[in-house]
């Protein structure tokens, strides 16, 4: 197995208030992590492996709960933080 695993994560929003997203990420999401997509902030409430990693790639399902829409300056800050990794 490879040293680093990259993940394709299917984010499903609880209550159907948003369609969710499928996003490639470098780090495995954890319960309590915050995630941003479509200019909105969500908190992850559950993470499950959809299938065992294949090579250096893992497939995960993450349930999340909508917290709030982000202001433009907040969105820029999240983008900057993500690019520093």
N, C-alpha and C positions, 0 to 999 in steps of 0.2 A: 504494500500500500504506500502511496505517496506521503511525503512529510506534511505537505500543506493540502488542506481540503477547501475547496471553494463550494459555495452553496447556491442553488436555485431555490428560492423560498416563495411558496404560495401563501400570500397574506390574505386571510379572510376576516372581514370586519363583522364583529358580533352585532346581531340585530338587523343586518342587511342595510345599514345606513349608508354604505358605500360599496361599490363593486369589488373592492380589494385590488390586489396587484400581484404580479409575479416579477420578482426582482433578483438579480444575481448579486450576491454579497460575499465578502472575503471572510467574515467571521460568523460563526454559528450564532443565531439570535438566542437570547435567553429570556425567560419570563421576567417581566419588569423592565426590560429594555424599551426605549422609545424608538419609534421608526417614523419617518416622514415620507409621504408620497402624496402627489396631487396637492401640495401646499397645505396638507393637514397633518396634525400630530396624533399618533396612536401609541398606545402602550400594549406590549405583547402580554397575553394572558395564558398562552399555552403553546408549546412547540412539540411537534411529533415528527419522527423520521418517516418519510413516505416509502423509502426503500434504502437498503444499505448503500453506502458510497460505492461508486463505480470509478476506480482509479482515483483521481484527485477531485472528484465531483460528487456532492451529496444533494439529495432532494428532500426538502423539508416542508412541512405545513405549519404555519403559525397563525393562531387566532389572535386578534387584537381588538382593542376597544378604542373608539374615537374619543379623543380628548378635546381638541379645538382646532380651529383654523389658525394658521400662522400669519403674522404680519410680515411684510416684505423683508424687513431687517432681520427678523428671526429666521426666516427661510435662508437668507444669505449666510447667517451664522452656522446653521446646520450643514449647508453645502460646504462651507470652509472647513468645518470640523471633519466631515467625511473625507475630504480630499487630503487631509494631513496624515491619515493612517498609513 
